[in-house]
Amino acid sequence: MRCTSKKRITSIIGVVLAASFLLSGCGKEAEIDNAYNVYDTTSAYGMDTSVQEQNVSYFADNLCVAGNDNLLTEGVTENISEAAGLFDVANHEVKFAKNIHERLYPASTTKILTAYIALKYGDLAATATVTEDELKLEAGSTTCGLSVGDTISLQELLYGLILCSGNDAANVIADMISGSTEEFANLMNQEALVLGATNSHFVNANGLQNEEHYTTVYDMYLIFNAAVQDERFVHLINTQNHTANFVNSSGEAVVKDWATTNKYLKGEEEAPEGINVIGGKTGTTNDAGYCLVLYSKKGDEIPYISIVFKADSRNNLYHEMTELLQETLK
């Protein structure tokens, strides 16, 4: 009986070894994708309790995380815009959500990302000379009044971009940072992905209509939230009026007065008592409707980001935005 058992065990071992030999490719070492490195410690793969003692940071630690469900309140009118959101920046909470993951056209709120990239990669003192191609814009396009041959600094371009929503300024910035609109759009998409804005795609720096140029309320929150971490950007959106200085093609001084398009800053719309509107960015096209991205504070301390996309009129845009601001006081 003992001899028989030993023979069976020997046979089993032989079969296992043969199978291993065949599966490994006729004696060659098997290649396994993403295999563990046996010389690494288990902590490298997060497999032991010591990892809990390390300072681990997560992407969404300081962000409002939103699901797909709408989060509505009686205080905000539902049917005058396509999408809207209210984000408590300090407590990382979504306070209101209406279609915030729906892809929509952003119009000139695109310029938030343009400014963010320009501040991140550009030199404010650097200058550019305006070209004819940069001024080729569709009829009725908003500009800050640049002319071919003007030489202007990036800092002045940013004022023209944000205050009067200059599409001409956006084109000059794109060429200045990346060399072309196409390359700048590639950079926009890369930066958007880094910020978690995965439902967005950009093809230009100004937001003029294109079917392949879209974002969502939530993605715009992510982009705007990153932008307001830079005090230079906050200063830009908070500026009501700016006197720009540059030179024309003849070397003569040019002076232009630019004013914000934000009705809260202009005093044409009144925010709820107790709310301090810092600033933001408007956007309007036929396809995008009326859009507004806003940064405000309850009192002087608690920051909020509020966004309305595709409102059916300018009056209703500000009406719904004021309702969202009112929600911060509850």
Secondary structure, DSSP 4 states (H G I P E B T S, - for coil): -HHHHHHHHHHHHHHHHHHHHHHTTTTSPPP-TT---TTS-GGGGT-SGGGGGS----TTTTS----SS-B--TTS-STTEEEEEEEETTTTEEEEEESTTS-B--GGGGHHHHHHHHHHH--TT-EEE--TGGG---TT-------TT-EEEHHHHHHHHHTS--HHHHHHHHHHHHSSHHHHHHHHHHHHHHTT-TT-B-S-SS----TT-BB-HHHHHHHHHHHTTSHHHHHHHH-SEEEEEEE-TTS-EEEEEEE---HHHHTSS-PPTTEEEEEEEEEEETTTEEEEEEEEEETTTEEEEEEEEEESSHHHHHHHHHHHHHHTT-
